[in-house]
Amino acid sequence: MEENQSILDLHVDQTASKNLSDATRWAKFLSITGFICMGLMVIFFIAMQSQITSALSQVIPGFSDIDSFGFLVTVIIIVAGIVCLLLYFLFRGSMLIKKGIETKSQEIFNNGLAALKAYFIMSGIIAIIGLVSNLVSLF
Amino acid sequence: MEQDVENSLFDLSIDETAKDHLRRISSWTMIIVITAVIGYVVAIIKALMPKTQGTQSEGFGISINTGQNLGSVILGILIGLLLNYFLYQFANLTKRGVNGMSQTDLNAGFYNLKIYFVIISVLVIIVLAFVLLVLLAIGAKAAGK
């Protein structure tokens, strides 16, 4: 009876596994590129400290002191941390889904889907926050 | 036929946990698509609004409105709409596949997810190549001085 149920149920067949493997390969590429870009951005901001401070002090009055730059770096590190967490979910999801398909492990595959779900939930929350701030700036 | 049945027995199955994850993923991707489309409408409204430079705002010194031109906004929206179309297709087909037990819809959903990631990756590669070119140009200019 259970065997019949399993035949009639949805499966990760050859087409699905090929599409998912390709998707996870690109997702892995995106997450690794994102990690590298985030790291480079933080290094760039710390290395170009004096140039950025002088450029911003011309635009924003009172931005010349070191505390203002410290605040800016803190904001950038927080943003980079959030983006890295998002990318971590994407990376984890792509790794686990691929591993689950290769080893035909249901548990690993489900864990991969859970990580991908976390990635899309976080993206959705960020998108909502972005939209709200966009709407607020409109009025 | 027998081979197919044997294959499906050894395939990974989309069990209840996986179905629940896929349903949630579909719901959230749909939220992302709707949010993005509303965002595009807001972006068009903003681009059509008269631009003000250096307006005084309360409590935070001067706020600078750089003002984007309509062309770049439309280009951004077109790329965004293309991306969100595949994300929408993924959400729609996956949900339909899981709820209606349709293997074809589920496979089509995964295919659209693949296309979505491929397009983002290609865009990222183009942007990185452009940034690299700009950096090389700046470096060459600095070396020439």
Chai-1 contact restraints between the chains, C-beta under 6 A:
chainA,res_idxA,chainB,res_idxB,connection_type,confidence,min_distance_angstrom,max_distance_angstrom,comment,restraint_id
A,I7,B,V5,contact,1.0,0.0,6.0,A-B,restraint_1
A,I7,B,S8,contact,1.0,0.0,6.0,A-B,restraint_2
A,D9,B,S13,contact,1.0,0.0,6.0,A-B,restraint_3
A,L10,B,I14,contact,1.0,0.0,6.0,A-B,restraint_4
A,L10,B,Q103,contact,1.0,0.0,6.0,A-B,restraint_5
A,L10,B,L106,contact,1.0,0.0,6.0,A-B,restraint_6
A,H11,B,S8,contact,1.0,0.0,6.0,A-B,restraint_7
A,H11,B,D11,contact,1.0,0.0,6.0,A-B,restraint_8
A,H11,B,S13,contact,1.0,0.0,6.0,A-B,restraint_9
A,V12,B,D11,contact,1.0,0.0,6.0,A-B,restraint_10
A,V12,B,L12,contact,1.0,0.0,6.0,A-B,restraint_11
A,D13,B,D11,contact,1.0,0.0,6.0,A-B,restraint_12
A,T15,B,N107,contact,1.0,0.0,6.0,A-B,restraint_13
A,A16,B,N107,contact,1.0,0.0,6.0,A-B,restraint_14
A,A16,B,F110,contact,1.0,0.0,6.0,A-B,restraint_15
A,N19,B,F110,contact,1.0,0.0,6.0,A-B,restraint_16
A,N19,B,Y111,contact,1.0,0.0,6.0,A-B,restraint_17
A,N19,B,K114,contact,1.0,0.0,6.0,A-B,restraint_18
A,L20,B,F110,contact,1.0,0.0,6.0,A-B,restraint_19
A,D22,B,K114,contact,1.0,0.0,6.0,A-B,restraint_20
A,A23,B,L113,contact,1.0,0.0,6.0,A-B,restraint_21
A,A23,B,K114,contact,1.0,0.0,6.0,A-B,restraint_22
A,A23,B,F117,contact,1.0,0.0,6.0,A-B,restraint_23
A,W26,B,F117,contact,1.0,0.0,6.0,A-B,restraint_24
A,W26,B,V118,contact,1.0,0.0,6.0,A-B,restraint_25
A,W26,B,S121,contact,1.0,0.0,6.0,A-B,restraint_26
A,A27,B,F117,contact,1.0,0.0,6.0,A-B,restraint_27
A,F29,B,S121,contact,1.0,0.0,6.0,A-B,restraint_28
A,L30,B,S121,contact,1.0,0.0,6.0,A-B,restraint_29
A,T33,B,V124,contact,1.0,0.0,6.0,A-B,restraint_30
A,I60,B,G61,contact,1.0,0.0,6.0,A-B,restraint_31
A,P61,B,G61,contact,1.0,0.0,6.0,A-B,restraint_32
A,K104,B,L12,contact,1.0,0.0,6.0,A-B,restraint_33
A,Q106,B,L12,contact,1.0,0.0,6.0,A-B,restraint_34
A,F109,B,L12,contact,1.0,0.0,6.0,A-B,restraint_35
A,N110,B,T17,contact,1.0,0.0,6.0,A-B,restraint_36
A,N110,B,A18,contact,1.0,0.0,6.0,A-B,restraint_37
A,L113,B,A18,contact,1.0,0.0,6.0,A-B,restraint_38
A,L113,B,H21,contact,1.0,0.0,6.0,A-B,restraint_39
A,A114,B,H21,contact,1.0,0.0,6.0,A-B,restraint_40
A,K117,B,H21,contact,1.0,0.0,6.0,A-B,restraint_41
A,K117,B,R24,contact,1.0,0.0,6.0,A-B,restraint_42
A,K117,B,I25,contact,1.0,0.0,6.0,A-B,restraint_43
A,F120,B,I25,contact,1.0,0.0,6.0,A-B,restraint_44
A,F120,B,W28,contact,1.0,0.0,6.0,A-B,restraint_45
A,F120,B,T29,contact,1.0,0.0,6.0,A-B,restraint_46
A,I121,B,W28,contact,1.0,0.0,6.0,A-B,restraint_47
A,S123,B,I32,contact,1.0,0.0,6.0,A-B,restraint_48
A,G124,B,W28,contact,1.0,0.0,6.0,A-B,restraint_49
A,G124,B,I31,contact,1.0,0.0,6.0,A-B,restraint_50
A,G124,B,I32,contact,1.0,0.0,6.0,A-B,restraint_51
A,A127,B,I32,contact,1.0,0.0,6.0,A-B,restraint_52
A,A127,B,T35,contact,1.0,0.0,6.0,A-B,restraint_53
A,I128,B,T35,contact,1.0,0.0,6.0,A-B,restraint_54
A,L131,B,T35,contact,1.0,0.0,6.0,A-B,restraint_55
A,L131,B,I38,contact,1.0,0.0,6.0,A-B,restraint_56
A,L131,B,G39,contact,1.0,0.0,6.0,A-B,restraint_57
A,N134,B,V42,contact,1.0,0.0,6.0,A-B,restraint_58
A,L138,B,V42,contact,1.0,0.0,6.0,A-B,restraint_59
